Amino acid sequence: MARSVGRICKGFQRLGLLSKQTQLIPFTRVPVGTVRTIVTLPSFLFPQPRDFSLPNPSWGSEMTRMYEHYESQCEVETEGGQKQKGPWRRLPSYNRLLKYATVFPSGGVYLSKMIQSKARLFTRNIRNPGAAFEYVLFVNKEEQKCVCILQAGHLLEGPPGHVHGGAIATMIDTVTGTHATFLSGPVMTANLNINYRRPIPLGSTVLLESCLEKKEGRKTFITCRVTSTDGSKLHTETSALFLSITASHLLGG
């Protein structure tokens, strides 16, 4: 199988359809910062991935308004009329995380099988826009904050007319985990302590605001609040702990 893939790659390379990339691969057992050259297959073999963090017709007016508010702070205009990076950055979001199996030398076969399967990121596995998790994340590196704008769809119902507590926990884990990864590199959730204060109505838009509390060795401590978009209603409060990991942790080493 490996030889067949190699022959295919060489064929594409001869045709000029295959490019090489050089990138840093810190998420392996090799020393951090090791440079690894990997082969990228031509893009026409794969459909263009959809960025789920971009607006779609299912977004309500409040979801759109909050998106435009933070998006406008990703790029600001100087007094001279020039554009420069603002304090916030939008994080793109896709329905699967794994792309290259070959960058994991000790677990390539296992990861290849996962890629070949139909596995999808839990919060992005529903094709119908607006039916479940509609959200977009923005990070502020200087303030070490992360904000998520969430519109809860009808498939997330728990108590009649309101969002299921497990769905709320899923989004809290998603936001705080993404934030911890942005701050500390690859992590896994060690603890989530959630206090539910007020139910979230289905179809409403809320803000999840994640803040760094402290870092201690492999540990990253995060706090998160879920509120109404104007901040007047507190829905949940959370403290979270994440542990930095390597590929060997994921593969049971």
Sequence and secondary structure as in RCSB ss.txt:
>XXXX:A:sequence
MARSVGRICKGFQRLGLLSKQTQLIPFTRVPVGTVRTIVTLPSFLFPQPRDFSLPNPSWGSEMTRMYEHYESQCE
VETEGGQKQKGPWRRLPSYNRLLKYATVFPSGGVYLSKMIQSKARLFTRNIRNPGAAFEYVLFVNKEEQKCVCIL
QAGHLLEGPPGHVHGGAIATMIDTVTGTHATFLSGPVMTANLNINYRRPIPLGSTVLLESCLEKKEGRKTFITCR
VTSTDGSKLHTETSALFLSITASHLLGG
>XXXX:A:secstr
 HHHHHHHHHHHHHTT  EEEEEE  SSSS TT EEEEEE  GGGS     TTS  TT  HHHHHHHHHHHTTTE
EE TTS EEE S EEE   S     STT TTTHHHHHHHHHTT   GGG   STTSSEEEEEEEETTTTEEEEEE
EE GGGB STTBB HHHHHHHHHHHHHHHHHHHHSSEEEEEEEEEE S  BTT EEEEEEEEEEEETTEEEEEEE
EEETTS  EEEEEEEEEEE  HHHHTT 
